Structure formats: C-alpha cells, structure tokens
C-alpha cells in the first residue's frame, strides 16, 4: 500500500472487532481517519494517511478481530464487488468521510493496546553465554507480520538451538511471541522442531525426545530457570 494505512475491523462468526475498535477510540488511537468503508462481512475499513517518516508494516491481532494494512499490505477498495456466485455480489461501500484534516494512526500503539506482546519467559544462561539476547529475539519474533512469521520463528529457533538450549526451553521462550504474531500453537511446535532438526539437534536422542514430550503435553511445559536478559 502507498500513502495510506488501513485499520480493518473484522466481523466473523467467531467474533467482531467493533468492541476493540471502540476501546481504541476511547484511548484516542483511531480518531484521525479520513474515510470509513463498510466491507461485505459487515466490518469496516478505516483509512488514515501514512506517515512518510514512520512507516508501519501490516499486522494482525486475531483475538481482537482487528488487522492493520500498511507497508507491504493491500486492501480491496470501493466500489469493488466480491462475486458470490449469485446474481449480485457483496460490495465495499464508502459510508463516511471526515470534515477535518485526517492524521496518521500510530499502528504500534494500537497493536500494543489490542494485542500486547507477551513478557519474555526466563531463559537458560547458556544462550547468554553464546551472545544471544533472548529477550530481544522473542520481541523480534512477536513483531513479525504476515508472510514473515513462520520464517522468523524458524530463524530464531535455529539461533537458540545453536546455543545448546533444550528444545522445550526454546519452545517456552518463543511460543507466546510466535502466537502474538499470529501463528497457531501446532505450527509453532512444528517449526521449532524443524529448526532443531536442521541445526543437527536431533529430536530423537533420549533427552531431547523427553523435551518434546514435555512440549506436546498440554500444561506440562515447565518454566525455565535463570534470569531474562
């Protein structure tokens, strides 16, 4: 997208983003829209001018049912119509335009309000001894957008595997951050397992296999000892 940022308020059978959007409005984070567009699902696209000095990447906050479309993203604009296979399709409709000067949305503050990043889990000291800042790594994973999430998690898990950190501990350190980025838990586990295989930390050795059973048994993942960096 060029020149604009869009807050996408979704309406799904599993929930609506309007309550979250109202919470953001009360916090003063979404008032500067230029136009509002109704989407075929009954949701809303709120358009804002982009800040050329502070570009924001696209992100999703699935639990809040709100997405942001910025740098690297796209939206469907009115008067586009989505074909439904019937005589007429569902369209995107302009429903309001501001009478004041619009202002950019602070997408970082909006995301932090609607889907705050998890606190990093305490980590094993061996990662720090090898120069890996685990807190910084988990925050980086949490900030990955669509199209970058799985690859980013894989890269981060490889870095932890290279330090000798057990896979169960890597899962504890990275799982919440990857979930914040929008990855489902089974995909998180599979990606970390793949990273450990790729780096040669085989999941088939007895100690590592025990770690994976600990990861895959709900409620059985223990906290790591040590101090977060």
N, C-alpha and C positions, 0 to 999 in steps of 0.2 A: 504494500500500500504506500501511496505517496501523498504527503501533505495532510493526511488526516489520521486520527486514531478513533477506533470504534469500540464502545463497551456494548457487548452482546448479552442481553438479558434473555436467557432461555426459558422456555416452557416445555416441559417433558411430562410424560406420565409419572415419572419418578419425583417430580418436584418443579418448583418455579423459582426464578431468580429475582422476582419483584421484591420480596422481603429483604433480600440482601442489598438490592439497589436502593431501597428506601433507607436502610441503615447507612449506606454510603452517603446518601443525600443529607441525612441528619448530621453526618460527620463533616459535611462541606466539601466532599471529594468529587462530586459528579455534577455540580451545578452549572458548569460552563459550556454545556452542549450547544451546538449550532442548530442541528435538526434532530428530530426523532422520527424513526421509521418503524412501522409495525411489520413484523415478519409473519410468514404463513402459519407458524405454530402458535401465534398469539403473543409472542415475545416482542422485544423492542431492540433496535439498534440506535444507540445514542452516539452521534458523530461529534468529534471535537477537532479543532485544528491541531496539527502536530507541532511540537516544539523542535525546531531545527537544531537547537543546541543540546537537546536531551532526548534522543530517540529512544523509544521503548519497543522491545521485542514483544511478539504475541505470547500470550499465556492463557491457561485455563484454570479456573477454580471450580472443579466439578461438584464439590459439596455445596457450594453457594449457587450453582447453576448460572454462573456469570463467566464470560470469556472476555478477553481483550484482543483486538486485532490491531497490530501496529506494524513495525518494520518486519518484513518477511511474511506478512499475513495477507488475507484478502477477504472481502465480503461481497455479497450479491446486493446490488443497489436497485432502488425503484427506477422505473416501473417494471422491473423484471418479474416474470411469472414462472413458477415451477410447474411443469406438466405433471398431472396426477393420473393420467390415463382415462380421465372422464372428459366431458365436453369442454370444461374450463379448468384452468389451473389455479393455484394459490399464488397471490402476488405480494410484492413488497410495496407498502403504501406510505407515502410521506404524511405524517399526522400532525406535526408541529414544527415551527421554526422560531428561533429566538428573535426578540426585538432589541436585544442588547449585543454588545461585542462578545463573541464566544472566546473561551480561553482553553488552553491545553489541559488535559486531565493528567494528574500525577498517577500514572499507572502503577508505579512501585508502591506508593502509599495505599492505593486501592486494593492491590493484591494482599498486602500485609494485613489490612483490615479484614478482608473476606476469607483469606486462607493463609494465616500466618505460618511462617516457616517453623518447623519443629526445632526444639532445642537439640543440639548435638548430643549424642549419647557419650558417656565417658568411654575412653579408648585405652587400649593396651599401650604400654610405654614403648614397645618395640617399633611402632610406627614413627614416633617422635625421634627415636634414636637414629632412624634412617632418613631423617629430614622431611617427613611427610606431615604436613599440618592438617590433621584430620578434620578439625572444625571448619577450616576454610574449604576443604574438599566437600564436606557434606552440604555446606551452604551453596557451593557451586552446583552440585547435583540438584538441589531444591529449586534453583533458578532456571534450569533447562526448560526450554519451550518445546512445543510440538515439533517433531522431526529431529530433536536433539536429545530427548530424554533417555532412550534406551542406550544410545551410543555413549552419552555422557556417563551413565551409570556403569556401563561396561568398562570404560576407561578408568573411572575412579576405583572400581573393584580390582582391576589389574594392579593399580598402584598399591593398594593395601595388600594384595596377595604377594607382591614382590617384597614387602617388608616382613613377611612371615606371619602376619596376623591370621589367626584361625578363621575359616570362612563364617562360622557362626558369629564371631565378633564383628567381622566386616558387615554381615547382614544387619546386626544390631545398630551399627554405626550409620549405615546407608539407607535402610529400608524406609524409615519415616520421611527422609529427604526425597527419595525417589517417589514415594506416594504423594508427597506435596506437589511434585512436578506433574503428577497425573498418571503414573504407572500403577497398574493393579498389582497386588502383592504376589500372585503366582508368577507374573512376568519379572518382578524384581528378583525373586528367588532363582528363577531360571537364568537370568542374566548374570547374577553373581556367581552361580555355579559354572557358567560358561567361561567367565573370566578366570576363575581358579583353574579350570582345565587348560585354558590357553596358556597361562603362565607356568604350567607344569606342576601346580599344587593339586595333585590328583585327589578327587573326592573318594577314591576307593581305598586309600590307606585307612587302617583302623581308627586312628584318632580323628582324621578328617571326616570319615563316614559318620562317626558319632556326632561331630559338629553339625552335619547336615540333618541328621535325625532330630537334633535339638531345634534347628531352624524350622523344619517342616512340621513339627508337632505343635499345634496351636497352644499358646500360653506357656510353652516350655523354654522360650528363649531367655536366657539369663542376662542380666546386666553385666557389662564389663567392669573390671576393677581398674583403678587408676584415675588420673586427673585429665579432664578435657583440656586441649591446648587452646 
